[in-house]
Amino acid sequence: MEPSPEQSPHHAYPDHWEADVVLRDGGTARIRPITTDDAERLVSFYEQVSDESKYYRFFAPYPRLSDRDVHRFTHHDYVDRVGLAVTIGGEFIGTVRYDRINDQGRPASAPADEAEVAFLVQDAHQGRGVASALLEHIAAVARERGIRRFAAEVLPANNKMIKVFRDAGYTQRRSFEDGSVHLTLDLEPTEKSLAVQRGREQRAEARSVQRLLAPGSVAVIGTGRTPGGVGRTVLRNLLAAGFTGRTYAVNRAFDEGLATLDGVPAHRSLGEIDEQVDLAVIAVPAHRVPEAVADCGEHGVQGLVVLSAGYAERGSAGRELQRELVRQARSYGMRIIGPNAFGIINTAESVRLNASLAPESPARGRIGLFTQSGAIGIALLSGLHRRGAGLSSFISAGNRADVSGNDFLQYSFEDQDTDVALLYLESLGNPRKFTRLARRTAAVKPVVVVKGARHSGTNPPGHAVPVSRIPDATVSALMRQAGVIRVDTVTEMVDAGLLLAGQPLPAGPRVAILGNSESLGLLTYDACLAEGLRPRPPRDLTTAASPQDFRDALAEALSDGTCDAVIVTAIPWVGENGEAETGDGEVLAAALRGAAAGGPAKPVAVVHVEIGGLAEALAAASSTAAPRTRPTTLAAQPSGPPAATTAPTPTEPATVEAAGTAGTEEAEGTEPPARPGRIPAYPAAERAVRALAEAVKYAQWRRQAATPGKVPEFLDETTDEPGAAALIETLLGAAPDPRGRPLTHDEARELLGRYGIPVRPTLPAPDPGAAVAAAARLGYPVALKTTAPHLRHRADLGGVRLDLTDEDALRRAYAEVTELLGKPAELLPVVQSMAPRGVDTVVRASIDAAAGAVLSFGLAGAPSELLGDTAHRLVPATDRDAAELIRSIKAAPVLFGWRGSAPVDTPALEELLLRLSRLVDDHPEVVSVALEPVVVAPQGLTVLGASVRLAPPPPRGDLGPRRLPNY
């Protein structure tokens, strides 16, 4: 039994502790603090717990709670005594409570930093990960309240609870005392606890999407009584695709005597259906959706696809309706695709689901597609169909109020039927999480993204998510760092997706070009050079070349160890009468497929001009090899609905899906790469080359990601993390301004110095005499600079004078500057000792509330400010990130001896980048740093200017306990 709590002041209800979470089986639940209004819920919950679970909780038979128990478990001060509950449908399914204790185990208040913790989960919900989710959230609450350790007493037979503590990843100690296991958990997050948390998040969110895409039964709510309309269209498409599960039509307006509609059972409500319904497609007006959602929740539906419009895309009133829709669905444990969605498709043979408005289900393939736009979804489905490509899954999320691109990445990572993930995104609800998930997914399969609404600075109608203020170029760079293939148009997305899904990854940038048109070969050659590839001179087979000539030439090119990929160009043959002949495209396609299948695994792409049937024939299957096997770090969830089938089964396409491979360098223990599959065909050389170039860059990223860089510790006397933390606390003060404050030059120098970043001192020069005194103190030669905001870093305006070797030169420069630009009080001149000559660069770090901390680098002046030649990486940066950062700008040759100049000290520059990255990662209160200019000499570097801004750190949702976003 727990000790009686001591009384302490009651605190306000902490609504920020409320959270929606995804449980292990993919269902959702709500975690919230327990209040005094929960007495009846608590009693009802306890009555449904087995006697065994009660015994494990209280170490004795405890059949019912007394009034005193109920009062104790529902009255908390939210500081020393806290209780959280997990609810579904408003009812408790699990609880956790902590009580702060002192060294003797008695109730206490702060500064005591230990608490006793205890859990209770309803037997019907054990095994769903309820206790694990509660532990994450109660630990976060405890840390917020100054508690650093949890103590728990567990009976040795209570293996489930012991496992919850053991698997959490926290540092723990265990002992056996008085017949029970005594556990102590240190609540400071560790790498292991964070990895455990993210692993659970990944499996749960992947499972939640899998439940939507592979239901055992589907009900279409709002099916019209007459042909036409949204609901009836979805029902027709479900039947036409041959859905393997059970299908129901639901409409409260159906006549009581109506038993079937289009051959499936018809009902007025879900309550009339005797069996479990897994997925509901809602196609009723927005004002009737809450009633439909309640009906679904009360009858155990697992997920919803809401096609209804009239939500956030209509303005603020619609946005509130959308939020209420999500709250209502999650309260019943359901996830939502939509509202304003186009629908979902799963082509797996065991499912064959087309719960969408697409009139024709795409062929089965190995491309997964997610889109936030119905119109773009239609265009992509049509484009892929025309090119002969198939899909594994399709989600059109509409307003994306719940299920998002992040969830799709979680699912795609697990899905063995998906080799390439394509995403059209108009907003990023959680950019930090997206980057993390994309990096992990891209390590095993390509992720291709088109980002809409790049330059508007606002979200599209219906997308109620935080707006990131970082430029689109920065977003693109961060995606590249995560291995994402970022393209500009949906056409480029399809082009890249076809190549990546059907062909192995290239081992390098060397490209062989062959074909029967010298001109088309030259266009391809030029396009390769423009994309940074290394093409060999085109091989002209002449217009007289036969399909066998193409086959022989392709086989020879594939066998050549000096090429990594082949582009075949083809134009119609010219007949004996001088007229062009389209020729038999199927014959040429068979020749090319035969050569590709018989040679080494290298990517092949075809550029053709008006050769009838070629593209279609190339898209046909050329292999029946099994899909590639990827290294698996997390167990994939089983997929597929029950085998019961009531819908008709359509005739399968005559072709068999060919398998591709995502790389030529698979991890040890996996299967070798599959033979090349479908050969993509392109109507223009530029499109084929661009797709190949993306594959080359992605393959290079994959090879590098296999051996990731390291984040240096800098554990030497040059780094003083505790000292920096103390200085930041002093500078911010006890009640910091939420807007933050800029540091003075001396404050910035002191803070940066704590991380081994010396800044050359400057001394104010309000008059010529002060300038001379400053120079005498610093030592000649010196520089005279104006620091007024409108003149800062503007040497071109005459506000900077260098190499002043004596007092006379300094006084003349002072007079010239003040005569030219204004009074000293306006110019704010300073004196600084000269640095060794080198290349002027600029290094910055800033924190975006949505994207996180970003490290940036460029050359100072026009290259970065006028031309935007700046590179970016997420913090914390690794040693590899720093090296790539300085080499990825277009002006990088200036640093490496361009036109005979001396190469600068790039290792010193890399170290500076890593030290700055470490500073902002260790101290999130440092919200922006600009080092400008940083003069990099052949030996060493000098930081001449630094500006730093401190502010209370923005919240880090990615480091807290698992929770679904609330938009």
N, C-alpha and C positions, 0 to 999 in steps of 0.2 A: 504494500500500500504506500501511497505517496504521502509525505508529510503535509500538514495543513499549512497553507501559504501565509506568510506575514502580509499585513496590509501595506500597500504603497500607493502613491497617487495614480489615478487612472489617466491614461493618455488617450488622445483622440483616435478614432478608428483609422488604422493605416490602410487606406484603400489601394495604395501602390503595391501592397502585398498580394492583391488579387491577380490571378493569372489563369489563362486557359492553357492546358497542356495536352499533348498527344501521348496516349498510353502505348504500351508495348504492342497491343493488337491493332493499333491504328485508330481506335476510338478516342474521342476527346473527353476531357473532364475539366471541372473548374476547381481551383484551389483558392481558398479565401480564409481570412481569420474567423474564428468562432466568436459569436456575439451572445449577449444575454437573451436574444430572441430565438436561440437555437435549441431551447430545452426540449421541446417536443421532437424535433428532428433527432436529437442525440438519443433520447429514450427509444424512439423507433429504430434507429440504427443499431443500438445495443441489443435490442430484442432479436435482431436478425443475425447476430454473431453466434457462432457455435460455442458450446460449453468449453471445448478444447481451447479455442482461441481466447476465450475469457480467462481460462486458467493460465495460459501463457502470459497474458497481460498482467494479471494481479497475483500470480503465484499461489492461488487458492481458488476453490470454487466460488464463483461470484455471479449468481444467476441474474441479478438485477441491480440497477443503480439506485441508491437511496436519494432522497431529496437533497441531502448534503452533497452527495457526489455530483449530482446534476448541477447544483449551484457552483461547485468548485470547478467543474469542467467547462462551464459557460461564462464564467466571470474572470476576465484577464485584465491586467494593466498594460499589456502589449510591450512591456519592457522586461520585467523579471519573470512574468508568467505569460506565456503565449500558447495559444492553441490554433491549429490550422485544420481545416476539413477539406476533403475532396468530395465534390458533389456532382451528381448526374441527375438531371430532371429535378433539381432542387433538393434532392435527398442525399444524406451522407452515405458514402461508401467506404470512407477511411478517415482516420484522425491521427494527429500527432500533437504532442504537447511537450513544452520544456518548462522547467522551473529552475531559476538560478539558485545555486547552492554555494556554500563556503567550503573551506577545507575539511570541515567535519561532516559535510553532507547535509547541513541544515539550510532552510530557506534563507536567502540573502539578497542583498541589492548590490549595485555597483559600488566599489570597483571589483567585486568578485567576478571572475571571468570564466566560470564553469557552470554548466547546467545539466540537470538530469533530463533525459529525453525518453519518451515512450510512444509506441505506435499501436494502432489497432485497425485492422482492415477486415471488412466483411468477407466471409469465406467465399461467397459467390464471385468476388472480384480479386481474390488472391491469384497471383500469377500474371497479372496485367501490368505490373510495374508501378502499382500505386504507392507502395512504401518507398520505392527508390525515388519517385518524383517528390514525395513529401520530404524525404531527407534532404534533397537538394534545396528545397524552398525553406525549410525550417533552419537549415544551416546558414543560408543567406540572411534570414531574419536575425539569427543569433549574432552573426558578425556585425550587422548593422547596429545591434544593441550592445556591442562591446564584449560579447561572449566568444571565447577562443577555443573552448573544449566542450565536448559532450561526453557525459558519462551515462552508461546504460547497463542495467542488470537484465540478463537474458537466461532463461532456463536452458540447460544443455540440449534438451529435446526440441527446442524451438529452432530447428535448422534454417527455416526460411528467413527468420529475422537475423540470425547470425550471418547468413549469406548476404543480406542487404547491407549490413555494416561492412563486411569483409570486402565486398565487391565495389564499394563506393570510391575507392582510390585515395581516401584520406590517410594520413599517417595515423596509425592506431597502435594501442597496446592492449593486451588481453591477459587476464588472470582468472583463476578459478577460486572463488571465495564462498564459503557457506552454502555450497550446493548450487551455485549459479555462476554463470560466466560474467565477469566484470570487464566491460569494454570502455576504453577511453579513446575518443577521436579528436585529433587536432583539426580544427575547421579551416585552417588556411589552405586555399586551393593549391593543389600540386599539379604537375604535368599529368600525372596518372589520373587524378580525379577529373581534370578537364577532359582528358581523352575518353574516360569512361562516360562522362556526361554527353559528349558529342557523339560517341558511338551509339548510345541509347537513343539520342535524338535522331540520328540518321536512320536507324532501324525502324523506329516508330513512325517517322514521317514517310519513309518509303512504303511502309505497310499501309499507311492511311491512303496513299494514292493507289496502291495496288488493290485495296478493297473497292475503290471507285471504278477502276478499270477492269476488274475481273469479278463482277458480282455473280451470284448464283441465280438471282431473280431481279427483274426490273419492272417497276410500275410507272406508267406514263400518266401523270396527273394533269388533267385538262385535255384529254383526248376528245376531239370533236365528234359529234354524232354523224356528221356528214364529211365526205372527203374534203381535203384541204385544211388549212390551219396548221399552226405550229405543232400542237400535240399529235394530231393525226399523222403529220409528216414524219415525226420522230418514230411513231409506232410502225409506220410503213417501212422506214429505213432499218429499224431493228429486225423486222421480219425478213426483209430482202437480204440482209447480211447473213442470215442464218444463225442468229444468236443461240448459243447452246443451252442457255438457262431458261427459266420460266419467265413469261411476259404477261403483264396485266394492263388492261386499259381502265382508268379510273376517271370518273366525272360525276359529280353530285347531281348533274342534270339528266343522267341516264334514266330512261324509263325503268320502272321496277321489274318489268318482265324481260328486259334485255339481258341475255346470258352471255353472248359472245359478240365481239366486234373484230372484224378482219381475222376471224379464226382464233382469237385469244379470249380468255375470260374477261368479262366486263363487270365492273363493280362501281357502286356509288361512293364508296369510301374504302380506305385501307382496312378498316375494322371488319369488313365483310370477307377479307381474304384470310383463309385458314392457315396459310403457310407464311414463313418468314419472307419479308421483302428486303433485299439488301440495298438496292439503289432506287431512288425515286427521281424521275425527270419531271420537273415542275414547269408547266406551260399554261399558267393561269394569269389573269391580270394582277398587277402588283398588290392591289388592295386585298386580294384573296390569298396571297402567298402565306401570310402568318397562319391562317387557318390550316392550309395544307402542310406547313412545316410542323405545326402542333400535332396534326394527325399522324405524320411520319414519325415524330419523336415518341409519341405514346405507343406506337406499334413496332418499335425496335428497328426502324430503318437505319442503315449504317452511314449512308452518304446521300448527298443531294446534288443534282445538276439543275440549276435555276436558269431557265431560258428567258424568264420574264424580264422586261425592261421597265424603266420608270424609277430608277434608283439614283446613284450619285451622278450619273451622266446628266441628270435634270437639275442639278444645283444643290444648295444646302439642305433643303427639305428632303430631297431624295437621298442625300448622303446620310442623314440621320435614319431614314428608313433602312438603308443598307446596313448601318451599324447595328440596328435592332434586329435585322434578319440574321446577322452573324451571331449576335448574342443568343438569340433564340435557338438557333441550330446547335451551337456549341453546348448550350445548357442540356441538351439531350444526347450529347456525345457524338454529334454528326459533323462532318466536314462538308464544305460547299464549294462547288465549282460554279462561278458566276458571281452575282447575277448578270443578266444581259449576255449570257454565254451562247456560243454556237454549238457546243456539245463536245462529246468525247468519242473516241474510236479505239478499239483494241483488235488487231487482226490476228492474234494468236489463234491457232487451230482449235484450242480447247475453249475459246471464248467467242470469237467472231461477233464483237459488239460494235454496233454503229448507233449510238445514242446521240445523234447529231442531226443537223439540218442538211448535211451533205447528201445529195441524192444518190451518190454511188460510193460504196465503201472502197477505199484504196486497196490495191493488191498487198499481199503480205510481204513485208520487207524488214530491213534492219535499221531503219531511221526512225527515231522518236522525235515528235514535233510538238512544241508548245508555242502558243501564240496568245497575246493579249488582245487581239483584234479579230473579230469575226470575218471582216472583209479580207484582211491579210491571210487569214486561215484558208478562206476559199481560194484565194489566188495561189497559195502555196500547194494546196491539195491538187489544184488543177495543173500547176506547173510540174509537180512531181509525177502526176499521172501521164502527162504528155511525154515526159522523158522516160517513161517505163520504169520508174522507181516505185518501190513499195514502202510501206510504213509498218512499224511495229506498234506504235501508239500515237494518239493525237489528242491534245487537250486545247480547247479554245476557251480561255478563262474569263472572257468578257471584262467586267470591272475588277476582277481579281481581288474580291473582298476577303477571301480566305486562302484557298489553294493557289500557290504562286509558282513562279519560276524556280524558286529555291526548293520547293517541294518536288517539282519535276526533276531537278538535278538529283535529289536524294533517291528518287525512284529509278532514274536512269542509271545511276551508279550501280544499283543492285540488279537491274533487269538484264538477264542473260540474252533476251531477244533483241536488245538494242545495241548497235555498234557505234552509232553517231547520234548525238543530241543536237537538234536545231531549235533555237529559241528566238522568237520575235518579241522583244520587250519594249514597252513604252515608259515604264517606270521601274525603279528598283526599291522595293520597300525596305530592304535591309542590305545595303551594299557590302558591309563587312562580311556578313554571312554568305552572300552570293559569291564573293571572291574566294572565301575559304572553301565552299562547296565546289565551286568551279575548278579550283586547283586540284582538289582530290579526284574529281570525276575526270578531268582532262588527263590525269596521270594514267588512266586506263582506257579512255575512249575520247574521241574528239568532241568538243563542244563548240558549236558555231552560233554566233549571236549577231542579230541585227538590232540596233538600238534606235527606236523611233523617238521623236520629241527631244532631239539632242540639243537644240539651240534655243528653245522657247523659254527656258528657265522656269517653266511651270509644268505641272502634271497634266496629262490628257484628261478630258472630262470623265468622271467616274473613278479616277484613281486617287483615293484619299490617302496618300503616303507622304512622308517627309520629302521635301525638295532639297537635293544636294546642290550646293553652290559651286562646286568645283567644275572647271571647264571640261567640255566633252573630250578634248585632247588628253586630259589627265585621266578621265574615265577609261578611255581607250588604252592608254599605257598600262593602267592597273589591270585591265582585263588581259592584256598580253602577258603581263608578269604572272598571272594565274594560269596561263596556258590556253586562254580562250581565243578562238579564231574570230576576230571581230571584222565583219564585213559591212558594207554600206547599204546594200540593197537586198531585197528578197531574191532577186535573180542571182546575185553572187552567192547567196546562201544556198540556193538549190544547186548551183554549179559546184560549190565546194562540197556540199553534202553528198552529191553523186560520186565524186571522185573518192572521198574518204570512206564511203560505205562499200564501194565496189573494188577498191584497189589497195594494195599494201602501201605503207608509208615509204617515201624515198629515203635512201641512205645518205643523200647529199644533194647539192644543187646542180649536178652535171646532167645536161639534157641532150639526148639525141633527137634529131628532127629528120624525118624521111617522108617522102610523098611523091606524087606525080605532077606537082606544080611548083616550079622554081619560085614563082612570085609569092605563092601562099607560104612556102617554106621560109622565104626571106621575111615576110610579115611576122611569122612565128618567132624567127630568130630575134628580130628587133624587140618583140614583146617580151621575150625572155630576158634580154639585157635590161629593159626598162624595169622589170620586176626583181632584179638582183640575182637572177639565175645565171648559170654558166653554160650556155648552149654550145654544142659543137656545130661546125658548118653544116648547113642542111644537105641532105643527100637527095638528089633529084633522080627519081626513078623514070622520069619522062612520062609523057602522056600515053605512051604505048604500054605502060606497065600493066601486067595482068594481076589478078588476085594472088596467084602463086608468087609473083615477084614481091608483092607486099608481104606475104607470109615469110618469105626467105629473108627479106631485108629486116623485118621486125625481129625475127628469131636471132639474126646476127647482132642487131643492136642490143637486145636483151642479154646476150651472152658476153657482150663487151664489158670488161671490168672497169672501163673508164667512164661509163655512163650510169646514172642512177635512175633515170626515167626516160620515157620515150613519148614523143608526140608525133602522131601520124597525121599527115595532111592529105586530103583526097578531093579531087574534082571529077566531074563526069568525063568519061572517055570520049575521044573524038573518033567517029566512025570513018570508014573508008570513003563515004560520000561527003565528008567534011562537016557533017552535022553532029552536034553533041548528043551523046547517049548517056542517059542516067545510069545505065548498067544495072546489074543485079546486085543490089545492096546486100542481100542476104548472102550471096557468094563471097563478097569481100569481107563481110562481118565474120563469116565462118573461118575464112583464112586468118584474120587477125586474132580471133579467139583461139584458134589452134596454135598459133605461134606463142601467144601469151601463156597458154596452159602448159606448153612444153618447155618454156625457158625459165630462167631464174625469176623469183618473185620481185618484180619491179613495176611501178605504176605505169599504165599506158593510157593515154587520152587521144581522142581522134577529133580532128578539125575537118569538117566536110562542107562542101558547097553543093547543095541540090542533088544529092545522090539518093534516089528514092529507096525507102526501106532500110537504109543503113542504120540510122539511129535506133529504130525499133528492133532490128536484128541484133545490134550490139547490146541492147538492154535485156535481151533474152538470156536465160540461164546458160552459163558456160561451165558450171561446176555444181556438184552436189556435196561439196565438202562441208563439214560441220562448221558452225560459227566458231570463231576464235575463242580460246579460253583465256580469261584474264586472271591475274593474281587476285585472290579474294581475301580481304582482310576482315570483312564482316559477313556473317552468314546471310545469304539471300533468303527472303521470305518465299514460301511456296506460293505459287500462283495458280489461277484456274478455278473456275466455279465447279459446283457439283455437276456430275455427269448427266443429270436429268435433262432431257431435251424435249421440248414440245413444239419448237419452231421448225419450219422446213429447212433443210440443208441445201444451199445452192451448189451448183456445179463448180468445182474448183478450176482455176485457170490452168491452161495446158502447160504453162511453163512452171518450173520449179525454182524457187528463190535461190540464187547463188550466194555463197558466203564470201565476205571480204575479210580483211584483217586490218587491225588498227596499228600495226607496226611490224617491223622486221626484226626488232630486238626485243623479244618477249622475255619475261622473267624466267629464271631457272625453274624447271619443273613444269612448265606449261607446254601446251602443244605447239608444234612448229607453225609458222604462218600458213594460212590457207592459200591455195592457188588463187591467182587473180580471178575475180568474179565478173560482174557486169562491167563492160568497158564503157565509160561515159563518152558521149559524142557532143560536140559543141559547134554552133554555127559560125563562130568567129574565133580567130586565133587568140585575141586578147582575153576572152573569157576562159578558154582552156588554160592558158598560161597563168592567169591570175589564180585560178583554182589550184593549179600545181604549185605555185609559189607559196600559197597558204599552207599546203600540205608539207612543203619543205621546211618552212619556219616552225610548224607544229612538231614535226618529227625531231627537229633540232632541240626544241624545248623539252620533248619527252626524254631524249637522251640525257640532257642536262639534269632534268628533274629526278632521274634515277639515282643520281648522287648529289643531293641538295647541298647548298652552301651552309656555312655556319655563322651564327651570330656571335661575334667575339665578346668575351667577358670584360676585357681590359682590367684584369685584376692586378693592378699595380698602383704605385704611389701617385700616378697622374689622375686617378679616378677616385672621387670622394662622394659616393652616393648618399650616405647619411648626412654629410655636410651640405650637399645640395638640397636635400629635403628640408633640413632645418632652415636654410637660407630662404627657400621658397615660402615656407610657413611664416617666417618673419616678414618677408616682403608683402605677402598677401594680407597679413593681419588677421585678427580674430574674427572680423566680420567683413570678408572680402566682397568687393563690388562684383555682382554677377557679370558685368560687362568686362571685367578685368582691368589691368593697368599696364602701360608700357614701362619698361625699365629704363633707368638712366644709363648713360654710357658706362659709368663705373659699376653699376649694379649688374649690367649685362656681362661685363668683363669678369666680374667675380663669379657669377654663376657658370659661365662657359668654362672658366678656368678650373672649376671643380671636375670637369670631364676632360681635362687635358686639351682644351681648345683655347690657346692664348690669342688674345686680341691686342694688336699694337695700340698702345695708349695714345690719346689725343689730349691736348691742352687747349683751353679756350684762349682766344686772342681778341679781346674786345677793343684793343687799340694797338698801334705799332709797338709800343714799349712792352706790352704784355706778350706780343708775338716774339720779340727778341728774347725776353726772359724765358719763354717756353722753349725756344730753340736752344738756348744755352743749357737748359735742363736736360733736354732730350739728346742733344748733340747733332751737329751738322753732318751731312746734308739733311734738309727737312723739306716737307711739302706744306703749302698753305692751301686750305680748303674752305669753301663755304658750305655750311650745313643746313641752311634754310631749306625747308621742304621742297620749294620749287626749283632749287638748284642742286639738290643732293644727287651725286653721281652724274652730274652734267658737265663733264670736262669740256664738252664742245662749246659751252657758253662762256668759257673763260673763267670759271669759278674755281679751277684747280691749277696751282702752279707747282711744278716739281723741280727737284734737284737744286734747291736754293742752298748754296754752299757757304754763305757768310751773311753777316748782319746787313750789309749794304744790299745784297740781292734780295733779302727778305723784306727790307723796308720798301724797296722799289716795287716788288710784287704786291705788297699790301696796298700801296698807293694806287697802283694800276687797277687792282680788283675793286677797291672801293669807289674809284672814279668811274669805272665802267658799269658796275652793277648796283651800287647803292651804299647806304650807310652801314657801318659795322653792326649796328643793332638789328638791321634787317637781314644781313648776310650770315650772322652767327659764325664768323671765321674761327678755325682751329688750326693748330700746328701739330704735325705728326712727323716722326722720323721716317726717312725714306726706306723702302723695302727693296730687296733685290729685284731686278727686272724679270718679268715673266709674262704669263698669259693671265689676263683678268677674267675671273670666273665668278659665278654667283651660286651660292648653296642656300636652299631654303627648306624649312620643315613647317608644316601647318597641320592643324587638326580640323577636319570637316566632321560635323556632327553625325552625318550619315555614313561617310566612307571611311572615317578613321584618320590616323596620322599618315601623312604623305611626305616623302622626301623628294626634293627636286634639285636638278642641276642643269646649268647651262653656261655659256660664255656671257660675260657681262656686256651690257650695252645693246646694240642693235640686234645681234643674233637672237637673244632671248626676248627682248622687249618688242622689237619690231617684227621679227620673223617668227616668233613663237617657237624657236628651236630649243625646247626644254624637255628633259626626260624626267620621268617620275617613277617612284617605287613605293610600295607600302612599307610602313615601319612595323616591326623591326626588320631592318635590311640585313641580308647576309653578306658575307664577303663576295660571293658571286654577284649579288645584286649591285653592290657598289662598283665592281669592275664593269658590269654591263651598263650601269648608269652613265658613266663618263664616256663610254664608247658608243652609246646609242644616239647621241645627238649628231646632226648632220655636219656640224663644224668640228667634230672630234679630231680630224686630221691635224688641226692646228696644235693639238696637244702632243702629237707624236712625230713632230719634225717635218711639218708641211713646208714644201718649197725650200728645203735646206736649213730650216731653223732648228735650233736645238730642242730635242724632246724634253718635256717638263717632267717633274717628279710625280708621276701618276700614283705610285704607291702611297705617297704622303697624302694625296688628294682622296684616295680611297679610305685611308684611315680617318681623315677628317669627316667624311660622310658617315662612316660607321660610328664614330664618337657622337655625332649629332643625333643619329638615329637612336643610339642608346639613351641619350639624355631625354628625348621626348617620349621614348617608350617607358623609361623608368619613372618619369614625372609628368603625368597627363595634364598637370597644371600649366605646363609650358605649351601654350596653344599656338604660338607662332615664333619662328626664328628666321631671320634673314642675315646671312653673312655676305656682305657685298662692299667692296670687291674682295675676293680671295685671289691673291696674286700667286700663281704657281710657277716657281722658278725651276731651272734644271736640278737644283738641289734644295728641297724643302719648299715651304709655302708660307705666306703671311696673310693673316686675316686683318684687313685694314678697317673694316666697319662691321658693326653688329647691332641689330635691333631685336629685342626680345619682348614678348608680351605674355603676361601671366593672367590666368583666370581660373575660377573654380572649375575642376575638370568636368567635361560633359559626361553624361551617363554612358556606361559601356554595357549595353544589353547583351553583347556577344559573350561576355565573361560571367554573366549571372546565371541563375538556374534556368532550365528550359522553360520557354513560354511562347505561345503563339502571339503574333503581333495583333494589336488592335488599331485599325486604321480609322 
